[in-house]
Amino acid sequence: MELIDLEEFLREPPSGFKVEVRGSGYRFVRYDPGSFCVFIDECNSTKGKVLFQHSPGRIITVHSLKDYTDLRKRLTSQLIFILVSACELNPALKTKSEKAVEVLQQFIVVINGSNPVVKWEIERGLDQAISSVAGESYAVQMDVEDALQSWADKRGFEIPLEGRRVKPLWQHTHITLRYHSDALFDFPFWFGLSKRKFMLEGELSHVTSKDKQEKTAEEGFLSVSLDPDVQKKQ
């Protein structure tokens, strides 16, 4: 997994992405939806709104087995892009609710879904969700919070803020897959009994685009991750 600052991603997009500045000032990000799984809602950067062209957002809804199978295949064969937030918890409020945190910086997590370990974790998480709901509607979250926290702890990662350094609290670290059956009275789903969650573990590194060497490393990761011959050797 890789971690890219949102501002740097927009300033120097990796191979396969193109950022266009539209008349109203927002940035429109183009990419081939057949090559990447991008699950990023419309968001704000320091220069205004950002919209990823084909992204369904972090909540993906499917209504048929075919749609589910197609999505599962993409998740386990492509690069996955998720927008996460590094936040500071308000010490006066003893809760992790949205109102109790301030977003300090946004990052894009890039997950190589074809990596054997990651692929196995995704397939296992989805299989466990399906087997436990017996054909009913269900929702399953795929979360990278543990991987982010583990990386931050090992690296001593902190964000400079007004003369001090903040160890961030990670939020918005998941995507949600919702499968809706045709059942009219799907009580377990509506009462939250068919909601599942699994964590994606894995080593995570911080990639930036500030200089040529780091830019080359980032593009190398993206190109290698998409090379099927290299994937077989991983």
C-alpha positions as CSV (number, residue, x, y, z in Angstrom):
1,M,0.0,0.0,0.0
2,E,1.1,3.6,-0.7
3,L,0.1,6.9,0.9
4,I,0.1,10.0,-1.3
5,D,-0.8,13.5,-0.1
6,L,-3.9,14.7,-1.9
7,E,-2.4,18.1,-2.9
8,E,0.6,16.4,-4.4
9,F,-1.5,13.9,-6.2
10,L,-3.4,16.7,-7.9
11,R,-0.3,18.8,-8.6
12,E,1.6,15.9,-10.2
13,P,-0.9,13.1,-10.9
14,P,0.6,9.6,-11.3
15,S,0.6,7.7,-14.5
16,G,-2.9,7.0,-15.8
17,F,-4.5,10.1,-14.2
18,K,-5.0,13.6,-15.7
19,V,-6.2,16.6,-13.7
20,E,-8.2,19.3,-15.6
21,V,-9.0,22.7,-14.1
22,R,-12.6,23.6,-15.1
23,G,-14.1,27.0,-15.7
24,S,-15.7,27.2,-12.2
25,G,-12.3,26.5,-10.6
26,Y,-12.8,22.9,-9.5
27,R,-10.5,20.2,-10.6
28,F,-11.8,17.3,-12.6
29,V,-9.7,14.1,-12.4
30,R,-9.8,11.7,-15.4
31,Y,-8.7,8.1,-15.5
32,D,-9.5,4.8,-17.2
33,P,-12.2,3.1,-15.0
34,G,-11.1,-0.2,-16.5
35,S,-7.7,0.1,-15.0
36,F,-8.3,1.6,-11.5
37,C,-10.8,1.3,-8.7
38,V,-11.3,4.8,-7.4
39,F,-13.7,5.2,-4.4
40,I,-13.4,8.9,-3.6
41,D,-16.4,11.2,-3.0
42,E,-16.3,14.8,-4.2
43,C,-13.9,16.6,-1.9
44,N,-12.3,19.9,-1.1
45,S,-8.6,20.7,-1.5
46,T,-6.7,23.9,-0.8
47,K,-7.6,25.1,-4.3
48,G,-11.3,24.2,-4.3
49,K,-13.5,21.2,-5.1
50,V,-12.2,18.0,-6.6
51,L,-14.2,15.5,-8.6
52,F,-13.0,12.1,-9.8
53,Q,-14.8,11.4,-13.1
54,H,-15.9,7.8,-12.7
55,S,-15.8,7.4,-8.9
56,P,-19.0,6.0,-7.2
57,G,-17.7,7.4,-3.9
58,R,-16.9,5.3,-0.9
59,I,-20.3,3.6,-0.8
60,I,-20.8,1.1,-3.7
61,T,-24.2,-0.5,-4.2
62,V,-24.8,-3.6,-6.3
63,H,-28.2,-5.2,-7.0
64,S,-27.2,-8.4,-8.8
65,L,-24.8,-11.3,-8.5
66,K,-23.2,-10.3,-11.8
67,D,-22.5,-6.8,-10.5
68,Y,-21.1,-8.2,-7.3
69,T,-18.9,-10.6,-9.2
70,D,-17.6,-7.9,-11.5
71,L,-16.8,-5.6,-8.6
72,R,-15.1,-8.4,-6.7
73,K,-12.9,-9.2,-9.7
74,R,-11.9,-5.5,-10.0
75,L,-11.1,-5.2,-6.3
76,T,-8.8,-8.2,-6.5
77,S,-7.0,-7.3,-9.8
78,Q,-6.6,-3.5,-9.8
79,L,-5.2,-0.6,-7.8
80,I,-7.7,0.7,-5.3
81,F,-7.7,4.4,-4.4
82,I,-9.3,5.6,-1.1
83,L,-9.3,9.1,0.3
84,V,-8.5,9.2,4.1
85,S,-8.2,12.0,6.6
86,A,-5.5,12.7,9.1
87,C,-7.3,14.5,12.0
88,E,-6.7,16.0,15.4
89,L,-9.0,15.1,18.2
90,N,-10.4,17.9,20.3
91,P,-9.2,17.1,23.8
92,A,-12.3,18.9,25.3
93,L,-14.6,16.3,23.7
94,K,-14.2,12.7,24.8
95,T,-15.6,11.3,21.5
96,K,-14.4,10.5,18.0
97,S,-17.5,11.9,16.3
98,E,-17.2,14.1,13.2
99,K,-17.8,17.2,15.3
100,A,-15.0,16.3,17.7
101,V,-12.2,16.2,15.1
102,E,-10.5,18.7,12.8
103,V,-9.1,17.4,9.4
104,L,-5.5,18.4,9.2
105,Q,-4.5,16.7,5.9
106,Q,-6.0,14.4,3.3
107,F,-4.2,11.5,1.7
108,I,-5.0,9.0,-1.0
109,V,-4.3,5.4,0.0
110,V,-3.3,3.2,-3.0
111,I,-3.9,-0.5,-2.5
112,N,-2.6,-3.2,-4.8
113,G,-5.6,-5.5,-4.9
114,S,-3.8,-8.0,-7.0
115,N,-1.1,-8.5,-4.4
116,P,-1.5,-12.1,-3.2
117,V,-1.8,-11.2,0.5
118,V,-4.2,-8.3,-0.1
119,K,-6.2,-10.3,-2.6
120,W,-6.6,-13.1,0.0
121,E,-7.7,-10.6,2.7
122,I,-10.3,-9.1,0.4
123,E,-11.7,-12.4,-0.8
124,R,-11.8,-13.8,2.8
125,G,-13.6,-10.7,4.1
126,L,-16.2,-10.8,1.3
127,D,-16.7,-14.5,1.7
128,Q,-17.3,-14.3,5.4
129,A,-19.9,-11.5,4.9
130,I,-21.8,-13.6,2.3
131,S,-21.8,-16.8,4.3
132,S,-23.2,-15.1,7.3
133,V,-26.2,-13.4,5.8
134,A,-27.7,-16.3,3.8
135,G,-28.7,-14.4,0.7
136,E,-30.2,-11.3,2.5
137,S,-29.2,-7.7,1.8
138,Y,-25.9,-6.8,3.5
139,A,-23.3,-4.2,3.8
140,V,-19.6,-4.9,4.3
141,Q,-16.8,-2.4,5.1
142,M,-13.2,-2.7,4.0
143,D,-11.1,-0.7,6.4
144,V,-7.4,0.3,6.3
145,E,-7.3,2.1,9.6
146,D,-5.1,-0.5,11.3
147,A,-2.6,-0.4,8.5
148,L,-2.4,3.4,8.6
149,Q,-2.0,3.4,12.4
150,S,0.6,0.7,12.4
151,W,2.6,2.6,9.7
152,A,2.3,6.0,11.6
153,D,3.4,4.4,14.9
154,K,6.4,2.8,13.3
155,R,7.5,5.9,11.4
156,G,6.6,8.3,14.2
157,F,4.5,10.2,11.7
158,E,3.3,13.6,12.8
159,I,1.8,16.6,11.1
160,P,3.3,20.1,11.9
161,L,0.6,22.5,13.1
162,E,1.2,26.0,14.4
163,G,4.6,25.4,15.9
164,R,3.7,21.9,17.3
165,R,3.6,18.4,15.9
166,V,0.4,16.4,16.0
167,K,0.1,12.6,15.9
168,P,-3.0,12.2,13.7
169,L,-6.2,10.3,14.3
170,W,-7.2,8.5,11.1
171,Q,-10.8,8.8,9.8
172,H,-12.7,8.0,6.6
173,T,-10.5,5.0,6.2
174,H,-13.0,2.6,4.7
175,I,-15.2,1.9,1.7
176,T,-18.6,0.1,2.0
177,L,-20.0,-2.5,-0.4
178,R,-23.8,-2.7,-0.2
179,Y,-25.7,-5.6,-1.7
180,H,-29.4,-5.2,-1.9
181,S,-31.6,-8.2,-2.5
182,D,-35.1,-8.0,-3.9
183,A,-36.7,-8.9,-0.6
184,L,-39.3,-6.4,0.4
185,F,-39.0,-7.0,4.1
186,D,-35.3,-7.4,4.7
187,F,-35.4,-6.8,8.5
188,P,-31.9,-8.0,9.4
189,F,-30.4,-5.5,7.0
190,W,-32.5,-2.5,8.1
191,F,-31.9,-3.3,11.8
192,G,-28.1,-3.5,11.2
193,L,-27.8,-7.2,11.7
194,S,-26.3,-7.8,8.2
195,K,-23.5,-5.3,8.4
196,R,-20.0,-6.6,8.5
197,K,-16.5,-5.2,8.6
198,F,-13.0,-6.4,7.9
199,M,-9.6,-4.8,8.2
200,L,-7.0,-4.8,5.4
201,E,-3.5,-5.3,6.9
202,G,-0.3,-4.7,5.1
203,E,2.9,-2.7,4.9
204,L,2.4,1.0,4.0
205,S,4.9,3.5,2.7
206,H,4.7,7.3,2.3
207,V,5.1,8.3,-1.3
208,T,5.3,12.0,-2.3
209,S,5.9,13.8,-5.6
210,K,8.1,16.6,-4.3
211,D,11.2,15.7,-6.4
212,K,12.1,13.7,-9.4
213,Q,13.4,10.7,-7.5
214,E,10.2,10.3,-5.4
215,K,8.1,10.9,-8.5
216,T,9.9,8.1,-10.3
217,A,9.4,5.8,-7.3
218,E,5.7,6.5,-7.3
219,E,5.3,5.8,-11.0
220,G,7.4,2.7,-10.6
221,F,5.0,1.4,-8.0
222,L,1.9,2.1,-10.2
223,S,3.4,0.5,-13.3
224,V,4.8,-2.6,-11.5
225,S,1.5,-3.1,-9.7
226,L,-0.3,-3.3,-13.0
227,D,2.3,-5.7,-14.6
228,P,0.7,-9.2,-14.5
229,D,4.2,-10.9,-14.9
230,V,5.5,-9.1,-11.9
231,Q,2.3,-9.8,-9.9
232,K,2.9,-13.6,-10.4
233,K,6.3,-13.3,-8.8
234,Q,5.1,-11.4,-5.7
